[in-house]
């Protein structure tokens, strides 16, 4: 199928190109390098006529498949996106910035400032927690420190989602990790809500999520979380011994969140290779780093 798609790619419309790369990425099927070269050669001259969804699908799809386009291609997507920021749906916007972050491609200060302004306008009205978590993760990867005012608004929005049960453990953990890495310490009410939600969902989270949770809290306020740490470490030990997390209850409205979780475990984009570390290796390494850090704190 990929070979046939490559052969007829120059006959495809912009929507079909976006759907092609997005579909392959959702199936986690990585075509040969020649496919990516062909895709970029065909799509780059057409980028100016891509819709917001098609640009987001193209960049995010390439990232998810472990392909990092050359800088000229990525700059072209930035130029298109910058002209249409207000038209993007919040999920398209978050996925685009998240992809730039995963590829360690800095889209420029001008774009980041415009993105921050657009996000600030939307957060005041209400942005879903998934988009906020992805954006925080991207800010960290791109070494971009947003304004304190925006971080406070994002924290408030996340706290509302937490209290209303609209955010799953992995998504919430990444959001808190993002705030911690940006040196933004959430208020006590946020941390209390975070702790309650994670303890309610602890049997449903996997080792990778637990590693992120423990690392995030070690950067925030470990002194007040002693009992919480003990419970989460016990769950981590059971996962390391082979116990699998329970399936999410049918009543849990978090299909979107559980799908989102996979976006933090994709192949790290390289020019032509695969990720150097299996997910389990990264989990264990992160847990060990957390233990070492906490031991240092309690010296």
Beta strands, then each sheet from edge to edge (+ up, - down):
end
